[in-house]
Amino acid sequence: MLRILIDADACPVKDETYKVAGRYKVPVVVISNSPIRVPQDPLISRKVVSDAFDAADDWIVEHTDPRTVVITADILLADRCLKLGATVIAPNGKAFTPSSIGSAIAMRAIMADLRAGGDVVGGPPPFRNTDRSRFLSALDQALVKLRRSL
């Protein structure tokens, strides 16, 4: 059975995920370190994990397989899920793939080194409506592709 796991702390596309998932009748699990309000819908559930470091990420990885779509902006979590065969989409609609994850991890490391060295580097660009639209399209395409492969 297909399912969607949302790395929910600071995820700006939860509502969009619920809408697309509802259209395809795909269950969604919202994973967070603190309670997050979710709609009253039998397809949507919430999992609150401890506030231990990487507790949400670890839970997501433990429940991921090739029939899972993971929604996350966390590059290292994306890498772990890709290794398990999951489809991984960032909230801005960018799909993480086995061929793109290496460069994303490298860029993350470079940016961390620059910040550690005291260089001021900006954060991610602001979330825009075009990101939301790209996400909706990417999630729709991912679910169609997964349904066909089953």
Secondary structure as the mmCIF struct_conf table of DSSP 4:
data_model
#
loop_
_struct_conf.conf_type_id
_struct_conf.id
_struct_conf.beg_label_comp_id
_struct_conf.beg_label_asym_id
_struct_conf.beg_label_seq_id
_struct_conf.end_label_comp_id
_struct_conf.end_label_asym_id
_struct_conf.end_label_seq_id
STRN STRN1 ARG A 3 ASP A 7
TURN_TY1_P TURN_TY1_P1 ASP A 9 ALA A 10
TURN_TY1_P TURN_TY1_P2 PRO A 12 VAL A 13
HELX_RH_AL_P HELX_RH_AL_P1 LYS A 14 TYR A 24
TURN_TY1_P TURN_TY1_P3 LYS A 25 LYS A 25
STRN STRN2 VAL A 28 SER A 32
BEND BEND1 ASN A 33 SER A 34
BEND BEND2 GLN A 40 GLN A 40
TURN_TY1_P TURN_TY1_P4 PRO A 42 LEU A 43
STRN STRN3 ILE A 44 VAL A 48
BEND BEND3 ASP A 51 ALA A 52
TURN_TY1_P TURN_TY1_P5 PHE A 53 ASP A 54
HELX_RH_AL_P HELX_RH_AL_P2 ALA A 55 GLU A 62
TURN_TY1_P TURN_TY1_P6 HIS A 63 HIS A 63
TURN_TY1_P TURN_TY1_P7 PRO A 66 ARG A 67
STRN STRN4 THR A 68 ILE A 71
HELX_RH_AL_P HELX_RH_AL_P3 ILE A 75 LEU A 82
TURN_TY1_P TURN_TY1_P8 LYS A 83 GLY A 85
STRN STRN5 THR A 87 ILE A 89
TURN_TY1_P TURN_TY1_P9 PRO A 91 ASN A 92
BEND BEND4 GLY A 93 GLY A 93
HELX_LH_PP_P HELX_LH_PP_P1 LYS A 94 LYS A 94
STRN STRN6 ALA A 95 PHE A 96
TURN_TY1_P TURN_TY1_P10 PRO A 98 SER A 100
HELX_RH_AL_P HELX_RH_AL_P4 ILE A 101 ALA A 116
TURN_TY1_P TURN_TY1_P11 GLY A 117 GLY A 118
HELX_LH_PP_P HELX_LH_PP_P2 PRO A 124 PHE A 127
HELX_RH_AL_P HELX_RH_AL_P5 ASN A 129 SER A 149
#
